[in-house]
Amino acid sequence: MHILQLLLLLLFLLLQQLLLLLQLLLLLLLLLLLLLLLILLLILLFNTTTTSTTTFTTATATTATTSFTSSTKSILLLLLLLLLLLLLLLLLLLLLLLLLLLLLLLLLLLLLLLLLLLLLLLLLLLLVLLPLLVPLLLLLRLLKLLLLLLLLLLLLLLLLLLLLLLLLLLLLLLLLLLLLLLLLLLLLQLLLLLLLLLLLLLLLLLKCILLLPLLLLLLLLLLLLLQYYYYYYYYYNNNNYHDYYFYNNYYYFYCYCYYYYVCCYYYYFYFYYFL
């Protein structure tokens, strides 16, 4: 009896610890939900603050800013998905704790079965010892009948408890299999989302790297234009025909460079958007 009392106390303490863990997991779920709400508010702010301009001079800046905001939105959406997956993992942990609670209940049922078996043994001992102790046959028969009835009832209870235990074990096995499958799927989804985040960051780096040559080409064209106007005013005022021919060739060279810049700009524009 003392051993049974100790076992019951241990089970009670385990139940208390599991309830504390459930409370902590619920607090974590609330914190993750608050983070989800904050990220949704950030996405709404990005949606409201994105503007578009239509002038030709600021086309490169607008394409860069819109692509940057779209990439940041995609990163925020991926963070939302990661938080949702973390919520699912916490829910799975809650389910595991519930399974542990069910196991503890099964242990309690087993203890009850042990108690019933002890009672059965006591009754059997009484059946064996009663003929020696009681001299009256009638009383013996009545007691035997009563004891037999009690034995039958206890056997029925034992059978019912065994059936319940089998059903609970089957349910636990099914739940464990489902939880394992869900954990595997969630881990795969987390890996895929991390790969997508890495790809988005690489695309942002590529866009930033591809934007640099176009800016350098624009600076080169500005320098050529300044040199063109310098040659024009200098040779036109000095009336040097030989240098004027050189200036004319320089003008054709500038036109060729400007045509090359326009072709590169449109090529980069389409490539930047399709990327």
C-alpha positions in Angstrom: 0.0 0.0 0.0 2.8 2.4 0.7 4.3 1.7 -2.6 1.1 2.4 -4.3 0.8 5.7 -2.5 4.2 6.7 -3.6 3.4 5.8 -7.2 0.3 7.9 -7.0 2.2 10.8 -5.6 4.8 10.6 -8.4 2.1 10.5 -11.0 0.4 13.5 -9.4 3.7 15.5 -9.5 4.3 14.5 -13.1 0.8 15.8 -14.0 1.6 19.1 -12.3 4.8 19.5 -14.3 3.1 18.7 -17.5 0.4 21.3 -16.8 3.2 23.9 -16.2 4.8 23.0 -19.5 1.4 23.4 -21.2 1.1 26.9 -19.7 4.5 27.9 -21.0 3.8 26.6 -24.5 0.5 28.6 -24.5 2.5 31.8 -23.6 4.9 31.1 -26.4 2.0 30.7 -28.8 0.6 34.1 -27.7 4.0 35.7 -28.3 4.3 34.3 -31.8 0.8 35.5 -32.6 1.9 39.0 -31.5 4.9 38.8 -33.8 2.6 37.7 -36.7 0.4 40.7 -36.1 3.5 43.0 -36.1 4.7 41.6 -39.4 1.3 42.0 -41.0 1.3 45.6 -39.9 4.7 46.1 -41.5 3.4 44.6 -44.8 0.4 46.9 -44.7 2.8 49.9 -44.1 4.9 48.8 -47.1 1.8 48.6 -49.2 0.7 52.1 -48.3 4.1 53.7 -48.7 5.1 52.4 -52.2 4.7 55.2 -54.9 5.5 55.2 -58.6 6.9 58.0 -60.8 6.5 58.3 -64.6 9.4 60.6 -65.8 12.1 59.3 -68.0 15.0 60.7 -66.0 14.1 58.9 -62.8 13.3 55.5 -64.4 16.3 53.7 -63.0 15.7 54.9 -59.4 12.0 53.9 -59.5 12.8 50.4 -60.8 15.4 49.9 -58.1 13.1 51.1 -55.3 10.1 49.1 -56.5 12.2 45.9 -56.9 13.7 46.5 -53.4 10.3 47.0 -51.8 8.9 43.9 -53.6 11.9 41.8 -52.4 11.4 43.1 -48.8 7.7 42.2 -49.0 8.6 38.7 -50.2 11.1 38.3 -47.3 8.4 39.5 -44.8 6.0 37.0 -46.3 8.6 34.2 -45.9 9.1 35.3 -42.3 5.4 35.0 -41.8 5.4 31.5 -43.1 8.3 30.6 -40.8 6.4 32.0 -37.8 3.4 29.9 -38.9 5.5 26.8 -39.0 6.9 27.6 -35.5 3.3 27.8 -34.3 2.6 24.4 -35.8 5.6 23.0 -34.1 4.4 24.4 -30.8 1.0 22.8 -31.4 2.7 19.5 -32.1 4.6 19.9 -28.8 1.2 20.5 -27.1 -0.1 17.3 -28.7 2.9 15.4 -27.4 2.3 16.7 -23.9 -1.3 15.5 -24.2 0.0 12.1 -25.3 2.1 12.1 -22.1 -0.9 12.9 -20.1 -2.7 10.0 -21.7 0.2 7.7 -20.9 -0.1 8.8 -17.3 -3.7 8.0 -17.3 -2.8 4.6 -18.7 -0.5 4.1 -15.8 -3.2 5.0 -13.4 -5.4 2.4 -15.0 -2.7 -0.2 -14.6 -2.5 0.6 -11.0 -6.2 0.1 -10.7 -5.8 -3.2 -12.4 -3.2 -4.2 -9.9 -5.4 -3.3 -7.1 -8.2 -5.4 -8.5 -5.9 -8.3 -8.9 -4.9 -8.0 -5.3 -8.5 -8.1 -4.4 -9.0 -11.1 -6.4 -6.2 -12.9 -4.7 -7.6 -12.0 -1.3 -11.0 -13.4 -2.3 -9.4 -16.6 -3.5 -7.6 -16.9 -0.3 -10.8 -16.5 1.5 -12.4 -19.1 -0.6 -9.6 -21.5 0.3 -9.5 -20.7 4.0 -13.2 -20.5 4.7 -13.9 -24.2 4.8 -11.3 -24.6 7.5 -12.5 -21.7 9.5 -16.2 -21.9 9.3 -17.9 -25.2 10.3 -21.3 -24.5 8.9 -21.9 -25.7 5.4 -24.8 -23.4 4.7 -22.8 -20.3 5.5 -20.0 -21.7 3.5 -22.2 -22.1 0.5 -23.7 -18.7 0.8 -20.3 -17.2 1.1 -19.0 -19.1 -1.8 -21.8 -18.0 -3.9 -21.2 -14.4 -3.0 -17.5 -14.7 -3.6 -18.1 -16.3 -6.9 -20.4 -13.5 -7.9 -17.8 -10.9 -6.8 -15.1 -12.8 -8.8 -17.3 -12.7 -11.9 -17.9 -9.0 -11.5 -14.2 -8.3 -11.0 -13.3 -10.4 -14.0 -15.7 -8.4 -16.1 -14.2 -5.2 -14.9 -10.8 -6.5 -15.7 -11.8 -7.4 -19.2 -13.3 -4.0 -19.7 -10.2 -2.2 -18.4 -8.0 -4.4 -20.7 -10.1 -3.4 -23.7 -9.9 0.2 -22.8 -6.1 -0.1 -22.4 -5.8 -1.7 -25.8 -7.9 1.0 -27.4 -5.9 3.7 -25.8 -2.6 2.1 -26.9 -3.8 1.9 -30.5 -4.8 5.6 -30.4 -1.5 6.6 -29.0 0.4 4.7 -31.7 -1.7 6.3 -34.4 -1.2 9.8 -32.9 2.6 9.2 -32.6 2.8 8.2 -36.2 0.8 11.2 -37.3 3.0 13.5 -35.2 6.2 12.1 -36.7 4.9 12.6 -40.2 3.9 16.2 -39.4 7.2 16.9 -37.9 9.0 15.6 -41.0 6.8 17.7 -43.3 7.4 20.8 -41.2 11.1 20.3 -41.3 11.1 20.0 -45.0 9.0 23.1 -45.3 11.4 25.0 -43.1 14.3 23.9 -45.2 12.6 25.0 -48.4 11.7 28.4 -46.9 15.3 28.9 -45.8 16.5 28.1 -49.3 14.0 30.6 -50.7 15.3 33.3 -48.4 18.8 32.6 -49.5 17.8 32.8 -53.2 16.1 36.2 -52.6 19.1 37.6 -50.9 21.3 36.4 -53.8 18.9 38.0 -56.3 19.1 41.3 -54.4 22.9 41.1 -54.5 22.8 40.4 -58.2 20.5 43.4 -58.9 22.8 45.7 -56.9 25.8 44.4 -58.8 24.1 44.7 -62.2 23.1 48.3 -61.4 26.8 49.4 -61.0 27.9 49.1 -64.7 25.0 51.1 -65.9 25.8 53.9 -63.5 29.5 53.9 -64.6 28.4 54.1 -68.2 26.2 57.0 -67.4 29.1 58.8 -65.8 31.3 58.1 -68.8 28.7 59.6 -71.1 28.5 62.7 -69.0 32.2 63.1 -69.2 32.1 62.7 -73.0 29.4 65.3 -73.2 31.5 67.8 -71.2 34.5 67.2 -73.4 32.3 67.6 -76.5 31.1 71.0 -75.4 34.6 72.0 -74.5 36.0 71.1 -77.9 33.0 72.8 -79.6 33.5 76.2 -77.9 37.3 76.0 -78.0 37.7 75.1 -81.7 34.8 77.2 -82.9 36.3 80.3 -81.3 39.8 79.6 -82.6 38.6 78.9 -86.2 40.9 76.0 -86.6 39.6 73.8 -89.4 41.8 70.9 -88.8 40.7 70.7 -85.2 37.1 71.3 -86.3 37.3 68.1 -88.3 38.6 66.4 -85.2 35.7 67.8 -83.2 33.2 66.5 -85.9 34.7 63.0 -85.5 34.5 63.3 -81.8 30.8 64.2 -82.2 30.1 61.0 -84.1 32.0 59.0 -81.5 29.8 60.6 -78.8 26.6 59.7 -80.8 27.8 56.1 -81.1 28.4 56.0 -77.3 25.0 57.5 -76.6 23.4 54.9 -78.9 25.3 52.1 -77.1 24.1 53.6 -73.7 20.5 53.5 -74.8 20.7 49.9 -76.0 22.4 48.9 -72.7 19.7 50.8 -70.7 16.8 49.0 -72.4 18.5 45.7 -72.2 19.3 46.2 -68.5 15.7 47.4 -67.9 14.1 44.2 -69.3 16.7 42.0 -67.8 16.3 43.7 -64.4 12.5 43.2 -64.4 12.6 39.6 -65.7 15.2 38.7 -63.1 
